[in-house]
Amino acid sequence: MPEPVTIILNGERRPVAAGSSVAAALLTMGVAARRSVSGEERSAVCGMGICEECRVMVDGRAGVRGCLVTCRDGMEVRTNG
């Protein structure tokens, strides 16, 4: 089994399984990707980029669909969840 990688999630270093998507890592940690305009927690629904519920900021780029991005060591992820 590959060694985990470390992402920086909302300023905190967190180990995640190598090869996992950002959305899968967030779901595994129980972290919402974002909040809706009415304040509801939102996370990945489709897992293939269509629903856009897993949008996060990755390395300073906003609106990234987390289900389409593989975690890599040192990646910075910010949620608004």
N, CA, C and O atoms as a GROMACS GRO file, in nm:
protein
  324
    1MET      N    1   0.085  -0.118   0.000
    1MET     CA    2   0.000   0.000   0.000
    1MET      C    3   0.089   0.125   0.000
    1MET      O    4   0.184   0.131   0.078
    2PRO      N    5   0.061   0.224  -0.087
    2PRO     CA    6   0.144   0.344  -0.094
    2PRO      C    7   0.136   0.426   0.035
    2PRO      O    8   0.035   0.424   0.106
    3GLU      N    9   0.243   0.497   0.062
    3GLU     CA   10   0.245   0.587   0.177
    3GLU      C   11   0.143   0.699   0.155
    3GLU      O   12   0.122   0.743   0.042
    4PRO      N   13   0.079   0.746   0.263
    4PRO     CA   14  -0.013   0.859   0.246
    4PRO      C   15   0.061   0.985   0.205
    4PRO      O   16   0.182   0.997   0.226
    5VAL      N   17  -0.012   1.079   0.146
    5VAL     CA   18   0.042   1.210   0.116
    5VAL      C   19  -0.018   1.308   0.217
    5VAL      O   20  -0.117   1.277   0.283
    6THR      N   21   0.042   1.424   0.228
    6THR     CA   22  -0.007   1.525   0.322
    6THR      C   23  -0.059   1.643   0.243
    6THR      O   24   0.012   1.700   0.161
    7ILE      N   25  -0.184   1.680   0.270
    7ILE     CA   26  -0.240   1.803   0.213
    7ILE      C   27  -0.254   1.904   0.326
    7ILE      O   28  -0.254   1.869   0.444
    8ILE      N   29  -0.264   2.029   0.289
    8ILE     CA   30  -0.288   2.134   0.388
    8ILE      C   31  -0.433   2.176   0.370
    8ILE      O   32  -0.469   2.244   0.275
    9LEU      N   33  -0.516   2.133   0.464
    9LEU     CA   34  -0.660   2.157   0.457
    9LEU      C   35  -0.697   2.269   0.553
    9LEU      O   36  -0.686   2.254   0.675
   10ASN      N   37  -0.740   2.380   0.496
   10ASN     CA   38  -0.778   2.497   0.576
   10ASN      C   39  -0.669   2.533   0.677
   10ASN      O   40  -0.698   2.567   0.792
   11GLY      N   41  -0.542   2.526   0.632
   11GLY     CA   42  -0.429   2.565   0.714
   11GLY      C   43  -0.373   2.455   0.803
   11GLY      O   44  -0.273   2.478   0.872
   12GLU      N   45  -0.433   2.338   0.804
   12GLU     CA   46  -0.389   2.227   0.889
   12GLU      C   47  -0.337   2.112   0.805
   12GLU      O   48  -0.403   2.070   0.710
   13ARG      N   49  -0.219   2.061   0.838
   13ARG     CA   50  -0.161   1.947   0.764
   13ARG      C   51  -0.240   1.822   0.798
   13ARG      O   52  -0.260   1.789   0.915
   14ARG      N   53  -0.286   1.751   0.692
   14ARG     CA   54  -0.366   1.630   0.712
   14ARG      C   55  -0.318   1.520   0.619
   14ARG      O   56  -0.301   1.544   0.499
   15PRO      N   57  -0.294   1.399   0.672
   15PRO     CA   58  -0.255   1.287   0.585
   15PRO      C   59  -0.378   1.232   0.513
   15PRO      O   60  -0.486   1.222   0.572
   16VAL      N   61  -0.361   1.197   0.386
   16VAL     CA   62  -0.469   1.137   0.308
   16VAL      C   63  -0.412   1.020   0.228
   16VAL      O   64  -0.292   1.014   0.202
   17ALA      N   65  -0.497   0.930   0.189
   17ALA     CA   66  -0.454   0.814   0.110
   17ALA      C   67  -0.401   0.861  -0.025
   17ALA      O   68  -0.465   0.939  -0.095
   18ALA      N   69  -0.284   0.811  -0.060
   18ALA     CA   70  -0.227   0.843  -0.191
   18ALA      C   71  -0.322   0.797  -0.300
   18ALA      O   72  -0.379   0.688  -0.292
   19GLY      N   73  -0.340   0.879  -0.401
   19GLY     CA   74  -0.426   0.845  -0.514
   19GLY      C   75  -0.572   0.882  -0.496
   19GLY      O   76  -0.651   0.865  -0.588
   20SER      N   77  -0.608   0.933  -0.378
   20SER     CA   78  -0.749   0.970  -0.358
   20SER      C   79  -0.776   1.109  -0.415
   20SER      O   80  -0.688   1.194  -0.422
   21SER      N   81  -0.900   1.129  -0.453
   21SER     CA   82  -0.939   1.262  -0.500
   21SER      C   83  -0.956   1.353  -0.379
   21SER      O   84  -0.970   1.306  -0.266
   22VAL      N   85  -0.956   1.483  -0.403
   22VAL     CA   86  -0.978   1.579  -0.295
   22VAL      C   87  -1.117   1.555  -0.235
   22VAL      O   88  -1.131   1.556  -0.113
   23ALA      N   89  -1.218   1.533  -0.317
   23ALA     CA   90  -1.353   1.509  -0.268
   23ALA      C   91  -1.360   1.386  -0.179
   23ALA      O   92  -1.424   1.388  -0.074
   24ALA      N   93  -1.294   1.277  -0.220
   24ALA     CA   94  -1.293   1.154  -0.140
   24ALA      C   95  -1.222   1.177  -0.008
   24ALA      O   96  -1.266   1.128   0.096
   25ALA      N   97  -1.112   1.251  -0.010
   25ALA     CA   98  -1.039   1.280   0.113
   25ALA      C   99  -1.127   1.360   0.210
   25ALA      O  100  -1.130   1.330   0.329
   26LEU      N  101  -1.197   1.461   0.158
   26LEU     CA  102  -1.285   1.540   0.243
   26LEU      C  103  -1.397   1.455   0.301
   26LEU      O  104  -1.428   1.465   0.420
   27LEU      N  105  -1.458   1.371   0.218
   27LEU     CA  106  -1.564   1.283   0.267
   27LEU      C  107  -1.513   1.189   0.376
   27LEU      O  108  -1.581   1.166   0.475
   28THR      N  109  -1.393   1.135   0.356
   28THR     CA  110  -1.333   1.044   0.454
   28THR      C  111  -1.311   1.116   0.588
   28THR      O  112  -1.328   1.056   0.694
   29MET      N  113  -1.274   1.243   0.581
   29MET     CA  114  -1.249   1.321   0.702
   29MET      C  115  -1.376   1.381   0.762
   29MET      O  116  -1.372   1.437   0.872
   30GLY      N  117  -1.488   1.369   0.691
   30GLY     CA  118  -1.612   1.427   0.741
   30GLY      C  119  -1.618   1.578   0.729
   30GLY      O  120  -1.684   1.645   0.808
   31VAL      N  121  -1.547   1.632   0.628
   31VAL     CA  122  -1.540   1.776   0.607
   31VAL      C  123  -1.625   1.814   0.486
   31VAL      O  124  -1.609   1.756   0.378
   32ALA      N  125  -1.715   1.910   0.504
   32ALA     CA  126  -1.796   1.959   0.393
   32ALA      C  127  -1.709   2.042   0.299
   32ALA      O  128  -1.623   2.117   0.344
   33ALA      N  129  -1.733   2.028   0.170
   33ALA     CA  130  -1.658   2.105   0.071
   33ALA      C  131  -1.697   2.252   0.075
   33ALA      O  132  -1.613   2.341   0.060
   34ARG      N  133  -1.824   2.278   0.095
   34ARG     CA  134  -1.872   2.416   0.091
   34ARG      C  135  -2.006   2.427   0.160
   34ARG      O  136  -2.063   2.327   0.202
   35ARG      N  137  -2.057   2.546   0.170
   35ARG     CA  138  -2.192   2.571   0.220
   35ARG      C  139  -2.273   2.637   0.109
   35ARG      O  140  -2.221   2.717   0.032
   36SER      N  141  -2.399   2.601   0.103
   36SER     CA  142  -2.488   2.662   0.005
   36SER      C  143  -2.518   2.805   0.048
   36SER      O  144  -2.480   2.846   0.158
   37VAL      N  145  -2.587   2.881  -0.036
   37VAL     CA  146  -2.622   3.019  -0.001
   37VAL      C  147  -2.713   3.024   0.121
   37VAL      O  148  -2.719   3.126   0.189
   38SER      N  149  -2.785   2.915   0.148
   38SER     CA  150  -2.873   2.912   0.266
   38SER      C  151  -2.803   2.850   0.387
   38SER      O  152  -2.865   2.834   0.492
   39GLY      N  153  -2.673   2.816   0.374
   39GLY     CA  154  -2.596   2.768   0.487
   39GLY      C  155  -2.586   2.617   0.504
   39GLY      O  156  -2.525   2.570   0.600
   40GLU      N  157  -2.645   2.540   0.412
   40GLU     CA  158  -2.638   2.394   0.422
   40GLU      C  159  -2.501   2.344   0.378
   40GLU      O  160  -2.443   2.394   0.282
   41GLU      N  161  -2.450   2.243   0.451
   41GLU     CA  162  -2.323   2.182   0.412
   41GLU      C  163  -2.343   2.103   0.283
   41GLU      O  164  -2.443   2.034   0.266
   42ARG      N  165  -2.247   2.115   0.191
   42ARG     CA  166  -2.253   2.047   0.063
   42ARG      C  167  -2.124   1.970   0.041
   42ARG      O  168  -2.016   2.016   0.079
   43SER      N  169  -2.135   1.853  -0.021
   43SER     CA  170  -2.020   1.770  -0.055
   43SER      C  171  -2.048   1.700  -0.187
   43SER      O  172  -2.154   1.716  -0.246
   44ALA      N  173  -1.951   1.622  -0.231
   44ALA     CA  174  -1.964   1.552  -0.359
   44ALA      C  175  -2.089   1.466  -0.362
   44ALA      O  176  -2.121   1.397  -0.266
   45VAL      N  177  -2.158   1.472  -0.474
   45VAL     CA  178  -2.277   1.388  -0.495
   45VAL      C  179  -2.251   1.288  -0.607
   45VAL      O  180  -2.271   1.168  -0.590
   46CYS      N  181  -2.205   1.339  -0.721
   46CYS     CA  182  -2.191   1.252  -0.838
   46CYS      C  183  -2.053   1.186  -0.848
   46CYS      O  184  -2.041   1.075  -0.900
   47GLY      N  185  -1.950   1.253  -0.799
   47GLY     CA  186  -1.815   1.198  -0.804
   47GLY      C  187  -1.750   1.203  -0.941
   47GLY      O  188  -1.644   1.143  -0.962
   48MET      N  189  -1.813   1.274  -1.037
   48MET     CA  190  -1.754   1.281  -1.171
   48MET      C  191  -1.760   1.420  -1.232
   48MET      O  192  -1.747   1.434  -1.354
   49GLY      N  193  -1.780   1.523  -1.151
   49GLY     CA  194  -1.768   1.660  -1.197
   49GLY      C  195  -1.892   1.726  -1.251
   49GLY      O  196  -1.886   1.841  -1.296
   50ILE      N  197  -2.005   1.657  -1.250
   50ILE     CA  198  -2.126   1.716  -1.306
   50ILE      C  199  -2.203   1.800  -1.205
   50ILE      O  200  -2.251   1.908  -1.240
   51CYS      N  201  -2.216   1.754  -1.081
   51CYS     CA  202  -2.300   1.823  -0.983
   51CYS      C  203  -2.234   1.950  -0.928
   51CYS      O  204  -2.305   2.041  -0.884
   52GLU      N  205  -2.103   1.958  -0.930
   52GLU     CA  206  -2.025   2.072  -0.882
   52GLU      C  207  -2.045   2.103  -0.734
   52GLU      O  208  -2.017   2.214  -0.690
   53GLU      N  209  -2.092   2.007  -0.656
   53GLU     CA  210  -2.111   2.027  -0.513
   53GLU      C  211  -1.982   2.017  -0.434
   53GLU      O  212  -1.979   2.050  -0.316
   54CYS      N  213  -1.875   1.972  -0.497
   54CYS     CA  214  -1.748   1.952  -0.428
   54CYS      C  215  -1.648   2.063  -0.457
   54CYS      O  216  -1.527   2.044  -0.441
   55ARG      N  217  -1.697   2.179  -0.500
   55ARG     CA  218  -1.606   2.290  -0.535
   55ARG      C  219  -1.528   2.339  -0.414
   55ARG      O  220  -1.585   2.368  -0.308
   56VAL      N  221  -1.397   2.348  -0.430
   56VAL     CA  222  -1.307   2.396  -0.326
   56VAL      C  223  -1.201   2.485  -0.391
   56VAL      O  224  -1.197   2.500  -0.513
   57MET      N  225  -1.116   2.544  -0.308
   57MET     CA  226  -1.002   2.619  -0.358
   57MET      C  227  -0.881   2.527  -0.347
   57MET      O  228  -0.854   2.472  -0.240
   58VAL      N  229  -0.807   2.512  -0.456
   58VAL     CA  230  -0.686   2.428  -0.458
   58VAL      C  231  -0.570   2.513  -0.503
   58VAL      O  232  -0.569   2.568  -0.613
   59ASP      N  233  -0.472   2.524  -0.417
   59ASP     CA  234  -0.351   2.602  -0.447
   59ASP      C  235  -0.385   2.741  -0.501
   59ASP      O  236  -0.323   2.789  -0.596
   60GLY      N  237  -0.485   2.805  -0.438
   60GLY     CA  238  -0.522   2.941  -0.473
   60GLY      C  239  -0.621   2.955  -0.587
   60GLY      O  240  -0.665   3.066  -0.616
   61ARG      N  241  -0.659   2.844  -0.651
   61ARG     CA  242  -0.757   2.847  -0.762
   61ARG      C  243  -0.895   2.814  -0.706
   61ARG      O  244  -0.916   2.704  -0.654
   62ALA      N  245  -0.988   2.907  -0.716
   62ALA     CA  246  -1.124   2.887  -0.664
   62ALA      C  247  -1.210   2.808  -0.762
   62ALA      O  248  -1.182   2.805  -0.882
   63GLY      N  249  -1.313   2.744  -0.711
   63GLY     CA  250  -1.411   2.675  -0.794
   63GLY      C  251  -1.364   2.544  -0.852
   63GLY      O  252  -1.422   2.496  -0.950
   64VAL      N  253  -1.260   2.484  -0.795
   64VAL     CA  254  -1.208   2.357  -0.846
   64VAL      C  255  -1.298   2.244  -0.800
   64VAL      O  256  -1.333   2.235  -0.683
   65ARG      N  257  -1.337   2.158  -0.894
   65ARG     CA  258  -1.419   2.041  -0.858
   65ARG      C  259  -1.327   1.935  -0.798
   65ARG      O  260  -1.246   1.873  -0.867
   66GLY      N  261  -1.341   1.916  -0.668
   66GLY     CA  262  -1.253   1.828  -0.592
   66GLY      C  263  -1.256   1.683  -0.636
   66GLY      O  264  -1.159   1.610  -0.614
   67CYS      N  265  -1.365   1.640  -0.697
   67CYS     CA  266  -1.372   1.500  -0.741
   67CYS      C  267  -1.284   1.474  -0.862
   67CYS      O  268  -1.258   1.358  -0.896
   68LEU      N  269  -1.238   1.580  -0.929
   68LEU     CA  270  -1.156   1.564  -1.049
   68LEU      C  271  -1.007   1.587  -1.025
   68LEU      O  272  -0.928   1.583  -1.119
   69VAL      N  273  -0.970   1.612  -0.899
   69VAL     CA  274  -0.830   1.645  -0.866
   69VAL      C  275  -0.775   1.541  -0.770
   69VAL      O  276  -0.835   1.514  -0.665
   70THR      N  277  -0.662   1.482  -0.804
   70THR     CA  278  -0.596   1.385  -0.717
   70THR      C  279  -0.509   1.458  -0.616
   70THR      O  280  -0.435   1.550  -0.651
   71CYS      N  281  -0.518   1.416  -0.491
   71CYS     CA  282  -0.437   1.476  -0.385
   71CYS      C  283  -0.290   1.453  -0.413
   71CYS      O  284  -0.250   1.345  -0.458
   72ARG      N  285  -0.210   1.555  -0.388
   72ARG     CA  286  -0.066   1.540  -0.399
   72ARG      C  287  -0.002   1.605  -0.278
   72ARG      O  288  -0.060   1.695  -0.216
   73ASP      N  289   0.116   1.561  -0.244
   73ASP     CA  290   0.186   1.607  -0.126
   73ASP      C  291   0.204   1.759  -0.130
   73ASP      O  292   0.254   1.813  -0.228
   74GLY      N  293   0.163   1.827  -0.023
   74GLY     CA  294   0.180   1.970  -0.011
   74GLY      C  295   0.069   2.054  -0.072
   74GLY      O  296   0.073   2.176  -0.062
   75MET      N  297  -0.030   1.991  -0.134
   75MET     CA  298  -0.141   2.062  -0.195
   75MET      C  299  -0.219   2.140  -0.088
   75MET      O  300  -0.247   2.087   0.020
   76GLU      N  301  -0.252   2.265  -0.119
   76GLU     CA  302  -0.332   2.345  -0.027
   76GLU      C  303  -0.477   2.343  -0.072
   76GLU      O  304  -0.509   2.377  -0.186
   77VAL      N  305  -0.564   2.302   0.019
   77VAL     CA  306  -0.708   2.294  -0.009
   77VAL      C  307  -0.781   2.380   0.092
   77VAL      O  308  -0.756   2.371   0.212
   78ARG      N  309  -0.870   2.464   0.043
   78ARG     CA  310  -0.954   2.546   0.131
   78ARG      C  311  -1.099   2.520   0.096
   78ARG      O  312  -1.139   2.519  -0.020
   79THR      N  313  -1.177   2.500   0.202
   79THR     CA  314  -1.321   2.482   0.184
   79THR      C  315  -1.391   2.606   0.237
   79THR      O  316  -1.330   2.689   0.304
   80ASN      N  317  -1.516   2.618   0.206
   80ASN     CA  318  -1.594   2.721   0.274
   80ASN      C  319  -1.707   2.652   0.350
   80ASN      O  320  -1.812   2.711   0.377
   81GLY      N  321  -1.682   2.525   0.383
   81GLY     CA  322  -1.777   2.444   0.459
   81GLY      C  323  -1.753   2.457   0.604
   81GLY      O  324  -1.824   2.396   0.684
   0.00000   0.00000   0.00000
